[in-house]
Amino acid sequence: MQNKVLVVVGGGAAGFFCAINAAAANPQLNVIILEKSNKLLLKVRISGGGRCNVTHACFDIAQLIKKYPRGGNFLKKAFHHFSPKDTIKWFADRGVLLKEEADGRMFPVSNDSSSIVECLVHEANHYGVEILLQQEVQQLIRQGDKWIVSTAVKEFNADYVCIACGGYSRPAMFQWLTAVGHSIEAPVPSLFTFNVKSHPITTLMGVSVPDVQVRIIGSKLVERGPVLITHWGFSGPAILRLSAWGARELSMIQWNFKILINWIPVYNENTLRDFIQQFRFEKATQKMINRNPFNLPQRLWEFLLQESGIDGEIRWADLPSKEQNKLILHCCSHPFDVKGKTTFKDEFVTAGGIKLTEIDPETMMSRLVPNLFFAGEIMDVDGITGGFNFQHAWTSGFLAAKKIAALSASVVI
């Protein structure tokens, strides 16, 4: 009897994980990965500053699903079958140990994404997965109980197809999938940075503040965490989380909105005023520029003084009440006009994709078309920054692989 064929569309994390685990579970299955570019596992290589944030040490599923602005309920069932603990064990069983950092993110002990890439490529080679580059899929046709997968250069006949090609930025790009009967949630950017190019704070590019609260005015969106000042505006985990939770809301206003930043969120305006009154009494003779009471980066402290019209050379005792009020405002409610976003094509994600009601969360198989599966970002699932999108890739890829292997094994036997 002729071996069954699985074609995986996409050579990223989800695609590789599906291909490897399907081939390992059923050695009689012929597995082919079709990658549209000439690079494999690109996001894996560049994520986490080249270290690869593999997953997150969040082992309570009820808490884990709260890290997904879209798709949390869908993933609840999926994570019961393959969770972050399973990811850690899967890589450990293959000699790649992961370590947890203070914020819960998990990286390879090597601190090098090549450890993950080499592991995945080695497993694919070990199980005989065929990898073909520069094969962008243009059409998917159901013919009898088979699939015809067409690229610009070749047609592939398959018994099973797993779509793991990542997210698309425009609805028209999903046409080859909607043609087989599926529908989509329109894609919008997620995990992007905020542009405030006209504001002088961009002169502080490179300054990182570890604990900041950022609020989007006119919404319920607020996040607290590290913020990085860049030459175009603001980045860092707090900003990226805000962009994920507000992805659809912010796209509707063309990414033009106002934010308030509290640079020292342990205080509000009232408690900060009380603190400063006491501090002025205790440090009366000290120059303001030299005595930064909040452990803010010195460049930022000097900037806040300047924004408040304060000469840093004056003593704390000599601070006028008007300038004091300005300083309190700039420390606790610093306003900025955001005019647009910056996304990084290779690394960041989109919100939107194949509607989750059309996919079985325990197998990743289409509810509409037999033997068609989905894995990773092509679905309407996206997480905040911190390893959650990779965990979705591993989980969905694994569950698709498990079902495909079971179906193909039952046919072969």
KELUMBA-616226 format. One line per 10 residues: number of its first residue (from 1); for each residue y, z, x of C-alpha. Coordinates in nm, 4 decimals. Each point is the difference from the previous one (the first is absolute). Layout:
BEGIN
NUM = Y:Z:X ~ ...
//
This chain:
BEGIN
1 = 0.0000:0.0000:0.0000 ~ 0.3457:-0.0901:0.1304 ~ 0.2182:0.2910:0.1076 ~ 0.2961:0.0881:-0.2169 ~ 0.3522:-0.0582:0.1312 ~ 0.3041:0.2276:-0.0163 ~ 0.3400:-0.1473:0.0816 ~ 0.2698:0.2572:0.0766 ~ 0.3527:-0.1367:-0.0275 ~ 0.2144:0.1829:0.2536
11 = -0.0553:0.1332:0.3504 ~ 0.1843:0.3285:-0.0373 ~ -0.1202:0.3582:-0.0381 ~ -0.1399:-0.0372:-0.3533 ~ -0.1625:-0.3355:0.0710 ~ -0.1691:0.1142:0.3199 ~ -0.1209:0.3216:-0.1599 ~ -0.1521:-0.1898:-0.2909 ~ -0.1633:-0.2588:0.2254 ~ -0.1437:0.2513:0.2467
21 = -0.1400:0.2385:-0.2569 ~ -0.1473:-0.2754:-0.2163 ~ -0.1720:-0.1588:0.3012 ~ -0.1279:0.3388:0.1186 ~ -0.1368:0.0936:-0.3440 ~ -0.1758:-0.3342:-0.0506 ~ -0.0906:-0.1806:0.3247 ~ -0.1209:-0.2974:-0.2061 ~ 0.3528:-0.0644:-0.1262 ~ 0.2045:-0.2667:0.1772
31 = 0.3566:0.1275:0.0339 ~ 0.3042:-0.2135:0.0843 ~ 0.3580:0.1187:0.0515 ~ 0.2737:-0.2583:-0.0598 ~ 0.3333:0.0957:0.1596 ~ 0.3047:-0.2174:-0.0680 ~ 0.1770:0.0804:0.3290 ~ -0.1215:-0.0091:0.3576 ~ 0.0094:0.3797:0.0267 ~ -0.2490:0.2576:-0.1222
41 = 0.0817:0.3544:-0.1109 ~ 0.3721:-0.0404:0.0669 ~ 0.1148:0.2987:-0.2077 ~ -0.2656:0.2155:0.1630 ~ 0.1316:-0.0995:0.3429 ~ 0.3669:0.0741:-0.0664 ~ -0.0081:0.2906:-0.2452 ~ 0.1121:0.3421:0.1130 ~ 0.1909:-0.1445:0.2925 ~ -0.3170:-0.1590:0.1364
51 = -0.2116:0.3119:-0.0499 ~ -0.1382:-0.0831:-0.3480 ~ 0.0427:0.2668:-0.2650 ~ -0.3605:-0.0320:-0.1202 ~ 0.0079:0.2485:-0.2869 ~ 0.1491:0.3329:-0.1088 ~ -0.1542:0.3462:0.0122 ~ 0.0377:0.0483:-0.3744 ~ -0.3467:0.0939:-0.1197 ~ 0.0809:0.1147:-0.3529
61 = -0.0292:-0.3117:-0.2164 ~ 0.2352:0.1424:-0.2634 ~ 0.2672:0.0307:0.2694 ~ -0.0951:-0.3252:0.1725 ~ 0.0603:-0.2200:-0.3033 ~ 0.3546:0.1402:-0.0264 ~ 0.0826:-0.1923:0.3171 ~ -0.0283:-0.3327:-0.1818 ~ 0.3045:-0.1082:-0.2044 ~ -0.2234:-0.2616:-0.1598
71 = -0.3775:0.0209:-0.0398 ~ -0.0609:0.3732:0.0339 ~ -0.2063:0.0347:-0.3165 ~ -0.1973:-0.3118:0.0884 ~ -0.0823:0.1449:0.3420 ~ -0.1094:0.3356:-0.1358 ~ -0.3475:-0.1334:-0.0794 ~ -0.0134:-0.2097:0.3149 ~ 0.0795:0.2911:0.2328 ~ -0.2939:0.1964:-0.1390
81 = -0.2211:-0.2681:0.1569 ~ 0.1887:-0.0515:0.3279 ~ 0.2685:0.2474:0.1033 ~ 0.1977:0.0782:0.3176 ~ -0.2922:0.2206:0.1115 ~ -0.2268:-0.3042:-0.0265 ~ 0.2465:-0.2076:0.2028 ~ 0.0074:0.2619:0.2754 ~ -0.3797:0.0139:0.0080 ~ -0.0387:-0.3798:-0.0079
91 = 0.2101:-0.0448:0.3117 ~ -0.1459:0.3095:0.1713 ~ -0.3523:-0.1368:-0.0519 ~ 0.1125:-0.3041:0.1966 ~ 0.1553:0.1952:0.2834 ~ 0.3636:0.0002:-0.1146 ~ 0.1256:0.3528:-0.0543 ~ 0.3128:0.0651:-0.2038 ~ 0.2500:0.2827:0.0449 ~ 0.2307:0.1633:-0.2511
101 = 0.3702:0.0382:0.0761 ~ 0.2292:0.2729:-0.1332 ~ 0.1094:-0.2098:-0.2983 ~ -0.3575:-0.0886:-0.0994 ~ -0.0038:-0.3538:0.1344 ~ -0.3177:-0.0909:0.1852 ~ -0.0213:-0.2221:0.3070 ~ -0.2724:-0.0930:0.2456 ~ -0.0268:0.2560:0.2807 ~ 0.0803:-0.2860:0.2385
111 = 0.3456:-0.0381:-0.1628 ~ -0.0667:-0.3734:0.0161 ~ -0.0618:-0.2273:-0.2979 ~ -0.2259:-0.2162:0.2170 ~ -0.2658:0.2719:-0.0431 ~ -0.0114:-0.0795:-0.3713 ~ 0.0277:-0.3762:0.0453 ~ -0.2757:-0.0119:0.2614 ~ -0.2253:0.2169:-0.2148 ~ 0.0380:-0.2274:-0.3028
121 = -0.0420:-0.3209:0.2006 ~ -0.3048:0.1441:0.1791 ~ -0.1622:0.0926:-0.3309 ~ 0.0706:-0.3430:-0.1446 ~ -0.1585:-0.1671:0.3015 ~ -0.2939:0.2410:-0.0057 ~ -0.0843:-0.0868:-0.3596 ~ 0.0539:-0.3714:0.0429 ~ 0.3160:-0.0342:-0.2087 ~ 0.1474:-0.3477:0.0477
131 = 0.3771:0.0100:0.0560 ~ 0.2073:-0.3143:-0.0527 ~ 0.3729:-0.0136:0.0777 ~ 0.2738:-0.2227:-0.1434 ~ -0.1896:-0.0396:-0.3254 ~ 0.2502:0.0694:-0.2762 ~ -0.1717:-0.0083:-0.3372 ~ 0.1683:-0.2347:-0.2459 ~ -0.2429:-0.0128:-0.2887 ~ -0.2792:0.2037:-0.1519
141 = -0.2309:-0.1716:-0.2483 ~ -0.2886:0.1471:-0.1959 ~ -0.2820:-0.2532:-0.0234 ~ -0.3049:0.1234:-0.1857 ~ -0.0949:0.3300:0.1608 ~ 0.1605:-0.0991:0.3330 ~ 0.3487:-0.0033:0.1481 ~ 0.1711:-0.2837:0.1840 ~ 0.2612:0.1366:0.2385 ~ 0.2321:-0.2755:0.1239
151 = 0.2326:0.0102:0.2993 ~ 0.2121:-0.2850:0.1369 ~ -0.2826:-0.1004:0.2339 ~ -0.3277:0.0988:-0.1601 ~ -0.1888:0.1057:-0.3115 ~ -0.2300:0.3020:0.0005 ~ -0.2742:0.0696:-0.2516 ~ -0.0429:0.3676:-0.0813 ~ -0.1966:0.2256:-0.2292 ~ 0.2548:0.2800:0.0322
161 = 0.3692:-0.0035:0.0873 ~ 0.2136:0.2955:0.1017 ~ 0.3764:-0.0555:-0.0048 ~ 0.1579:0.2151:0.2730 ~ 0.2902:-0.2181:0.1096 ~ 0.2733:0.2630:-0.0232 ~ 0.3040:0.0012:-0.2237 ~ 0.2091:-0.2980:-0.1013 ~ 0.3777:0.0060:-0.0217 ~ 0.0395:-0.2529:-0.2849
171 = -0.1870:-0.0432:-0.3312 ~ -0.0626:-0.3701:0.0689 ~ -0.2146:0.0924:0.3000 ~ -0.2602:0.1515:-0.2361 ~ -0.0538:-0.3312:-0.1791 ~ -0.3467:-0.0613:0.1464 ~ -0.1089:0.3388:-0.1371 ~ 0.1655:-0.0241:-0.3393 ~ -0.1760:-0.3374:-0.0321 ~ -0.3347:0.1790:-0.0222
181 = 0.1259:0.2215:-0.2828 ~ 0.1642:0.2989:0.1663 ~ 0.3531:0.1214:-0.0644 ~ 0.2449:0.1810:0.2242 ~ 0.2683:0.2622:0.0124 ~ 0.2954:-0.1793:0.1580 ~ 0.0366:0.0900:0.3675 ~ 0.3028:0.1862:0.1356 ~ 0.0582:0.1445:0.3493 ~ -0.1100:0.3541:0.0770
191 = 0.0423:0.2065:0.3180 ~ 0.3353:-0.1403:0.1067 ~ 0.3038:0.1430:0.1778 ~ 0.3491:0.0484:-0.1435 ~ 0.2896:-0.2119:0.1271 ~ 0.3450:0.1585:0.0438 ~ 0.1207:-0.2428:0.2649 ~ 0.3707:0.0489:-0.0682 ~ -0.0162:0.3777:0.0493 ~ 0.0985:0.1472:0.3390
201 = -0.3114:0.2211:-0.0006 ~ -0.1902:-0.3032:0.1318 ~ 0.1664:0.0700:0.3376 ~ -0.2493:0.2890:0.0215 ~ -0.2982:-0.2402:0.0027 ~ -0.3051:0.1637:0.1507 ~ 0.0885:0.3507:-0.1192 ~ -0.2896:0.1620:-0.1859 ~ 0.0404:0.3038:-0.2267 ~ -0.3289:0.1793:-0.0781
211 = 0.0858:0.1607:-0.3353 ~ 0.2359:-0.1781:-0.2385 ~ 0.0253:-0.0280:-0.3783 ~ 0.0946:-0.3396:-0.1438 ~ 0.0880:-0.0457:-0.3659 ~ 0.0626:-0.3279:-0.1831 ~ 0.2939:0.0503:-0.2346 ~ -0.0659:-0.0925:-0.3620 ~ -0.3758:0.0505:0.0270 ~ -0.2565:0.2762:0.0361
221 = -0.0975:-0.1286:0.3434 ~ 0.0273:0.2551:0.2806 ~ -0.1991:0.0481:0.3207 ~ 0.0087:0.2398:0.2920 ~ -0.1216:-0.0688:0.3525 ~ 0.0926:-0.1723:0.3271 ~ 0.2760:-0.2633:-0.0006 ~ 0.0791:-0.2467:0.2772 ~ 0.3465:-0.1506:0.0344 ~ -0.0184:-0.3681:0.0950
231 = 0.2490:-0.2721:0.0830 ~ -0.0273:-0.1210:-0.3625 ~ -0.0259:0.3335:-0.1821 ~ -0.2790:0.2471:-0.0686 ~ -0.3748:0.0004:0.0564 ~ -0.2672:0.2634:0.0548 ~ -0.2616:0.1601:-0.2279 ~ 0.2423:0.1438:-0.2600 ~ 0.1672:-0.3401:-0.0469 ~ -0.3276:-0.1915:-0.0133
241 = -0.1438:0.2388:-0.2589 ~ 0.3124:-0.0435:-0.2129 ~ -0.0341:-0.3770:0.0232 ~ -0.3617:0.0186:-0.1141 ~ 0.0634:0.2224:-0.3016 ~ 0.3089:-0.2005:-0.0918 ~ -0.1390:-0.3458:0.0790 ~ 0.0311:-0.1469:-0.3491 ~ 0.3086:0.1969:-0.1027 ~ 0.1926:-0.1001:0.3132
251 = -0.1042:-0.3649:-0.0213 ~ 0.1565:-0.0177:-0.3470 ~ 0.3397:0.0931:0.1453 ~ -0.0377:-0.2371:0.2964 ~ -0.0259:0.2905:0.2446 ~ 0.3643:0.1001:-0.0479 ~ 0.0309:0.3726:-0.0689 ~ 0.1486:0.3266:0.1240 ~ -0.1767:0.2823:0.1807 ~ 0.0921:0.3583:0.0862
261 = -0.1362:0.1440:0.3231 ~ -0.0370:0.3721:0.0626 ~ -0.0323:0.0238:0.3785 ~ -0.0961:0.3693:-0.0197 ~ -0.2035:0.0340:-0.3216 ~ -0.0665:0.3705:0.0486 ~ 0.3568:0.0343:-0.1334 ~ 0.1917:-0.1210:-0.3012 ~ 0.3792:-0.0106:-0.0154 ~ 0.0300:0.3604:-0.1213
271 = -0.2425:0.1588:0.2453 ~ 0.1443:-0.2053:0.2858 ~ 0.3501:0.1227:-0.0814 ~ -0.1256:0.3606:0.0171 ~ -0.1749:-0.0688:0.3304 ~ 0.3068:-0.1615:0.1577 ~ 0.2218:0.2893:-0.1035 ~ -0.2326:0.2403:0.1813 ~ -0.0450:-0.2330:0.2961 ~ 0.3768:-0.0363:0.0473
281 = 0.0273:0.3759:0.0217 ~ -0.2820:0.0326:0.2557 ~ 0.0927:-0.2998:0.2197 ~ 0.3736:0.0022:-0.0526 ~ 0.1006:-0.0812:0.3575 ~ -0.2515:-0.2794:0.0604 ~ 0.0896:-0.3673:-0.0195 ~ -0.1541:-0.1795:-0.2958 ~ -0.1256:-0.2913:0.2079 ~ -0.1937:0.2353:0.2267
291 = -0.1444:0.2236:-0.2688 ~ -0.2169:-0.2013:-0.2380 ~ -0.1561:0.2619:-0.2289 ~ -0.2536:-0.2299:-0.1681 ~ -0.1899:-0.1487:0.2965 ~ 0.1051:-0.3468:-0.1087 ~ -0.0054:-0.2714:0.2671 ~ 0.3237:0.0423:0.1955 ~ 0.1171:-0.3565:-0.0656 ~ -0.0430:0.0528:-0.3750
301 = 0.1803:0.3366:0.0114 ~ 0.2958:-0.1578:0.1798 ~ -0.0002:-0.2836:-0.2543 ~ 0.0056:0.2446:-0.2943 ~ 0.2931:0.1828:0.1564 ~ 0.1837:-0.3287:0.0478 ~ -0.0774:-0.1139:-0.3586 ~ 0.1448:0.3299:-0.1215 ~ 0.3215:-0.0443:0.1968 ~ -0.0828:0.2871:0.2359
311 = 0.0993:0.0102:0.3658 ~ -0.3123:0.1306:0.1694 ~ 0.2085:0.1850:0.2573 ~ 0.1335:0.2482:-0.2559 ~ -0.1534:0.3447:-0.0306 ~ -0.2130:0.0908:-0.3016 ~ 0.2617:0.2616:-0.0930 ~ 0.2655:-0.2712:-0.0247 ~ -0.1854:-0.2297:-0.2392 ~ 0.2351:-0.0794:-0.2947
321 = -0.1444:0.0441:-0.3483 ~ 0.0568:-0.3648:-0.0943 ~ -0.1980:-0.1271:0.2988 ~ -0.2627:0.2679:-0.0562 ~ -0.0568:-0.1300:-0.3518 ~ -0.0322:-0.3534:0.1348 ~ -0.2554:0.1146:0.2578 ~ -0.2045:0.1773:-0.2654 ~ 0.0039:-0.3167:-0.2132 ~ -0.1035:-0.2237:0.2901
331 = -0.2792:0.2364:0.1006 ~ -0.1463:0.0463:-0.3492 ~ 0.1097:-0.3010:-0.2074 ~ 0.0836:-0.2814:0.2389 ~ 0.0497:-0.3153:-0.2129 ~ -0.1012:-0.3494:0.1092 ~ 0.0068:-0.3378:-0.1735 ~ -0.3265:-0.1849:0.0575 ~ 0.0413:-0.3768:0.0000 ~ -0.3416:-0.1572:0.0276
341 = -0.3214:0.0746:0.1844 ~ -0.1881:-0.0948:0.3130 ~ -0.3715:-0.0719:-0.0115 ~ -0.2326:-0.0808:0.2850 ~ -0.2279:-0.2802:-0.1112 ~ -0.3033:0.0890:0.2071 ~ -0.0077:0.3738:-0.0576 ~ 0.1436:0.0953:-0.3367 ~ -0.1556:-0.0405:-0.3409 ~ 0.0730:-0.1351:-0.3446
351 = -0.0278:0.1646:-0.3389 ~ -0.1765:-0.2225:-0.2506 ~ -0.3083:-0.2173:-0.0054 ~ -0.3116:-0.0492:-0.2096 ~ 0.0152:0.2219:-0.3075 ~ -0.2249:0.3029:0.0361 ~ -0.1264:-0.0182:-0.3579 ~ -0.1822:-0.3172:0.1086 ~ -0.1904:0.1727:0.2840 ~ -0.2843:0.2549:-0.0068
361 = 0.1247:0.2961:0.2101 ~ -0.3510:0.1023:0.1062 ~ -0.1118:-0.3418:0.1274 ~ 0.3238:-0.1985:0.0432 ~ -0.1650:-0.2813:-0.1973 ~ 0.1991:-0.2109:-0.2409 ~ -0.0491:0.0962:-0.3623 ~ 0.0780:-0.3600:-0.0966 ~ -0.1988:-0.2191:0.2391 ~ -0.3469:0.0733:0.1405
371 = -0.0505:0.0542:0.3748 ~ 0.3709:0.0047:0.0809 ~ 0.1318:0.3098:0.1797 ~ 0.3325:0.1325:0.1251 ~ 0.0919:0.2274:0.2892 ~ 0.3252:0.1291:0.1442 ~ 0.3570:-0.0946:-0.0711 ~ -0.0733:-0.3036:-0.2189 ~ -0.0485:0.2526:-0.2797 ~ 0.2866:0.1828:-0.1704
381 = -0.0533:0.3061:0.2192 ~ 0.2358:0.1280:0.2666 ~ 0.0447:0.3321:0.1739 ~ 0.2823:0.1739:0.1769 ~ 0.0128:-0.0040:0.3781 ~ -0.2457:0.2227:0.1844 ~ -0.3371:-0.1799:0.0083 ~ -0.0454:-0.0271:-0.3756 ~ 0.0068:-0.3803:-0.0170 ~ -0.2676:-0.0247:0.2680
391 = -0.2118:0.2541:-0.1893 ~ 0.0212:-0.2205:-0.3082 ~ -0.1077:-0.2962:0.2155 ~ -0.3059:0.1846:0.1371 ~ -0.0976:0.1375:-0.3408 ~ 0.0339:-0.3237:-0.1947 ~ -0.1647:-0.2035:0.2746 ~ -0.2929:0.2395:0.0189 ~ -0.0590:0.0139:-0.3760 ~ 0.0121:-0.3790:-0.0307
401 = -0.2456:-0.0286:0.2888 ~ -0.2380:0.2527:-0.1528 ~ -0.0152:-0.1840:-0.3319 ~ -0.0304:-0.3445:0.1608 ~ -0.2825:0.1203:0.2246 ~ -0.1835:0.1494:-0.2965 ~ 0.0380:-0.3153:-0.2088 ~ -0.1068:-0.2313:0.2799 ~ -0.2929:0.2193:0.1042 ~ -0.1349:0.0122:-0.3543
411 = 0.0161:-0.3809:-0.0159 ~ -0.1655:-0.0540:0.3393 ~ -0.2832:0.2413:-0.0706
//
